[in-house]
Amino acid sequence: MSNLTSVTEISITPIRPRDGLTAFASFVLDDKYFVAGVAIFTKLSGGFRLVFPTRKIGQTNLNLFNPIKREVGEIIERKVSEELTKLYDRQLTEYKT
């Protein structure tokens, strides 16, 4: 399954870090689905974790998007983390020059 999953057109919007939240991401999954509002948090052990969007209705949180298969979630997390790392590296390089 993992070779069939593509994550493209990744867009990262950094925010002022708060409680581990560092940015939001959007991307296209398998050239079929646009996914937006994915929160990117830093992990205490290093790296990033994704929190997929929900909507609160009354006391209930409804998942708007959430990978069902672990491999798909791992692919999305890896691709988004790679893009975020590239963005931070570019910003660091620009800051130094």
C-alpha positions, 0 to 999 in steps of 0.5 A: 500500500505504501508505494501507492500513497503520494503526498504532494503540494505540501504547504507549511505555514509556520506560527509563533510556537505555543505548547509545542504547536509550530505550524500548520500544513496542507497537502494533496493526497494521492492526487485526489484529496486536498487536506488542510488544517493539519497541526504540526507539533514538536515531539519531546524526543525530537522530530514532529507529530501531526494532529489532523483536523477535527470539528467540535459539535457540542461535547463531541469532536468529529474527525474531519480527516484521519489516516486509517492505515498506519503506513499512510499516516507514517508516510504523511508524517515523514513527507510533511516533516521533511518539508518543514525541515527544509523550510526551517533550514532555508530560514536559518540560511537566510538569517545567517546571510 
